[in-house]
Amino acid sequence: MKAERIPTSSSSSFEFLDYQAQGKSSSTANPDLRVTHNSFWSYCGPLLTKGEDLPSNFQEWTSAVLSDSLLPQLIPFLEFVNEVLRDHGLDHYWLTIRATKATAEFDKPRWHTDDMFFGARGGGLRAMPEEDSGDRTLDLQTDWKLCTTLLGPSTMFIPTKYQAEARKKQRSTRKALTTDHDCTSIRCIACAATSDAVREQLSTDLRPMGAVQATLGECAFFRIGQEKGAVHSEPCMSNGDRIFVNVVPGKKDELQNLLAKWGMSFPRSWWIAPNVSRGREASLWKY
């Protein structure tokens, strides 16, 4: 992994990288791979260096929600991710694989930037986005993440030349549409209403900017945070299933402390699939 391939300037919020460039595997899609149940599998811990490192409940999850093995597509990506993290002096991550059946939910884009994961105000994957102060020191190890799509369409990104403009528009739209209220729940109705209104407005305002997507065998390396983060959205998924992989790098103590906030041990792997039998769901906290 060459250092110059990693976005470093503030003007470069994302880059598509070919993780199969070394020719270790084919970039041909598996025609037999389908999603049978909406679900996700998560792992938080040291780097997984080979298939044998995967927790036993990974196989349990794939058997329950996919029509075929995911390993031929997943392992080349994990090998690449491991190289990138080691180049940055990191050896732990939060890995999430989300399997989604065809849906019209994202026919309208959900343009957004990801919040800082380990910031003082952050709370992990469910943290509400807040504006970053440009003059403060962030208490996090990384301000970037990686993602790829193993089945279906890739994540959409606003083209690089429009990223700064898109972030500015996102901030002004959120400021204009946010209402003052006491937010005491992660399922706050007022916050949800604001989010829907912002999504509606941005889907119109950012449409002229267009969108770009990684191709099969590529992943996205992108910035997070409201000031320099890449503006992106889930793609339209009306035409087929999707398997998406999200990687949040971090130090061991950062990830361990985050799980501890939720009363979870470390390392950890779990999966949730609402439409499978209760017997399978009962094992979702096993590592």
N, C-alpha and C positions, 0 to 999 in steps of 0.2 A: 504494500500500500504506500503510494508516494504521498509525501506531505503536501505537495503542491496540488494534489487532486482534491484536497479538503478545503471547502470554502472558509476563508479567513477574514476577508474584508467585510465591512459593514454593508457594502452594496451587494454582496452575494449572500442571499438568504437561503438558497437551496441549490443543490446540484444533483443530477442523476448520474449514478455510478454503475458500471457493468460489473456485477459480482460473479459472473460466469466467464470473465475474460480469459481465465487460465485454461478454459476448455475442459474442466473437470466433469462437466455434465452437460446434457443437452438442454437448450432453452425451449424445447417443444412442449406444449401443454399436454397434460394427461387427459385424453378424451373420456376416461372412465371415472375421473374424479368429480364428485358432486357433493353438495351439502344436503344432508337429510334433515337436520334440525338447526335452527339458529342457536348459537352458543359461543362461548369463548373458553380458552385455556390460558392460564397465567402461570408464570414461574418467576420467582424473585430469588436470586442467589448468584453463585459463582458462574463463570462462563461454562457453557455446555460445549465440550470440545469434540464429541462424537455421538453417534446415535445411541450408544450404550449408556451415555450419561443422562439421557432423558429420564425423568421420573416415571415410575410404572404407570401412573395415572394418565400419562400422555397417550399411551396405547389404548387405555380404557376409553379416553375421550374420543380419539379418532374412530375407534370401532363403533362408538355410539352415535356419532354425528356426521361421519363422512363415509362415502361409498368405497374408498380405496386408500391406500397408504399415502401419507403426506411426506414421508422421509426423503424420497428422491428430489423433491422440490425444496424442502426445508433445509437439509444439511448443507448444501452449497452456500446458501445465504448465511447460515450461522457461522460457517468457517470464515466467510468474508467479514462478518460483523466482529468476530473475535480478533481478527487482524487489526481492524480499525480501532477497537477499544484498547488493545495492547499498545498500539502506536501512541495512544493518548494516556498511557499509564493507568489504565482502568482494567479491572478484572471481574466486575460484577454488573449485572443489569436486571431490569424488570422487563420481561418478555411477555407479550400478549398476542395470542393468535385468535382472531375473531372470524368465525364462519357464519355467513349470512346468506339465506336463500334470497332469490330474486324478489325485489321489493320496489315499490314506487316512491318510497319515503324520501329518496334523494334525487328525484326528478328535478327538484328545485335545489340548487347548490346551497351549502351551509358554509359560506366563506368565513374563516376565522383564523386566528393564530393560537397556538398552544401556549398555555401559561407556563411559567417557570415551575419545574417539578419540585425542587428542593428549597425554594425560596422560603423566607420566614412566613409569608402569607399563604404559601402553597400548602396543599394537603394531599397531593398525589393526583390520581387520575380524575378525581371528581372536584378538584379545586375550581372555584369560580374565577374567571379572568378579571384581572385588575390592571390598571395602568402602572407601568414601571416608571420609576423616577430615574432619570438619566444621570443624576449626580450621586447615586448611592452605590455602595459596594454590595454585590449580590452574594448571598451565602449559599452558593451551590458550586458543584464541581464542574458541571457542563451546562452549556446553553444550546445544546443541539441534541438531536435524536435521529434515528434511522427508521425507515419503514419500507415495506415492499408488499406486493400482491402476488400470491402464488396461484390464484385462480380468479378470473374475472378482470374487470377494468381497474386501472391504477388510480391512486389519489390524484386529484386535479390541483395544479398550482397556477396562480396568477403568474404570467411571464415575468422574468427578472426585471425587465425595464419598467414595469408598472408596479413592482412590489411596494416601493416607498409610498407611492400615491395611494395604493390600495390600503396600506396600513393607516395612513392619514384619514382616509374616508371611513375606515372601520371605527377609528377612535371618535371621529366627529359624529358619526351616526349613533354609536352607543351613547355618547354624551347627550345627544338631542332626544333620544327616545327613553332614556332611563328615568324612572320616577322615584322620588324619595319614599322609602318605606322601611319598616323594621323587618329584616330578613332573619328568621330564626330556624329555618328548615332548609335542608338540601333540596327539597321539593317545593320551594317557595313559588307560589302561583304568580306573584308579581315578577319575579326573575324570569320565569318561563315565558310570560307574556312579552317581556322586553326582548328576550332572546328570539322569539318568533317574529317580532316586529323588525328587529335588526336583520334577521335572515332575509325577510321579505324585501327590505329596502336594498340590501347589498346585492341580492340576486339580480336586481334591476340595474343598480348603479355600476356594478363591476362587469356586467356582461360585455360591454364594448372592449374591455381589455383582453378578452379571450382566456384560454387556459392551455396548459401543456401537461403531458402525462408521461411517466416512465414507460418503457416498453418491457415486454417479457424478458426476464433475466437482469433487469436493472432495479436498483433501489434508490430511494431518495434520502439524501443527507441534508437535513434542514435545521435552521435556527428556530428556537422557541423564545417566547417572551413577547410582550405587546409592542416593544420599541423596535426590535430588529427581527422578530420572528417571521417566518414565511407564511403568507396568506394562502390557505389551501382549503379544499373541501372534499368530502366523499364524492365519488363519481356517481353518475346515474347507474342504478343497478336493476333496471326494469327488465333487462334482456337476459339475465342469468345470475348464477350464484357467484359469491365472492369469498375468498379467503385472504385475509389481510393480516400482516405481521407488523407489530409495533415494538420498537426497542428503545427503552429509556436507560442510558448508561448512568452509573453512579458508583460511589465508593461504598464499601461494605457497611460502614457505620451509618451512612445516609439511608441506605435501603433498610437496614436492620431497625433503625429508629423509626422509620416510616411505618413499617409493619407493626412495630410495638405500639404505636398510637392506636392501632385498630385491634389490639389484643391478639396479634398473630405471631407465631414463632418464625424463626429465620434459620435456614432458607425455607422456602415454601413453594408449593405448586398446588393449584386447584382449578376446577372447571365447573362451569354452570351451563346447563342446558334445560331451560324451563319445560320443554315438551318431552323429556325422556322420563323413564320410570323413576320413582322415588328411591328405589334401591341403588341406582347408579348415582343419583345426586347426593346420596348420603356419604359418598366417598370423596366429595369434592375438596375436603380439607387435608387429604393425605398428601404427604410428600414422598 
